[in-house]
Amino acid sequence: MVRQMRRGVLELCVLSIVAQKEAYPSDIIEELKASQLIVVEGTLYPLLSRLKDQGLLQYNWKESTQGPPRKYYSITETGRVFLGELMDTWHSLVQAVDHSTQNTNHNE
């Protein structure tokens, strides 16, 4: 269950990052690390591929001054709609969890 929750949160975060500006995978990893969501390339690349296959992301190649061309990801219109739905669901979930745990004493 934790793995599924983490996967869903990562999808939300990756889509949010790419919705702000097109991004190279190492840029996405840096953003996730800055948020203390540690992700390695072996986790990110399959996620990016899956999101692309679902039509939520697209990519284009850009020349690099430091080697071969790089693949930059951007969000599609379908991805923006999906991200909006994910954000609504996320906010509802956070509210529900906050409500159901508000009387919990963590010191017991």
Buried (B, 14 or more C-beta within 10 A) or exposed (E): EEEEEEEBEBBBBBBBBBBEEBBBBEBBBEBBEEEEBEBEEEBBEEBBEEBBEEEBBBBEEEEEEEEEEBEBBBBBEEBEEBBEEBEEEBEEEEEEEEEEEEEEEEEE
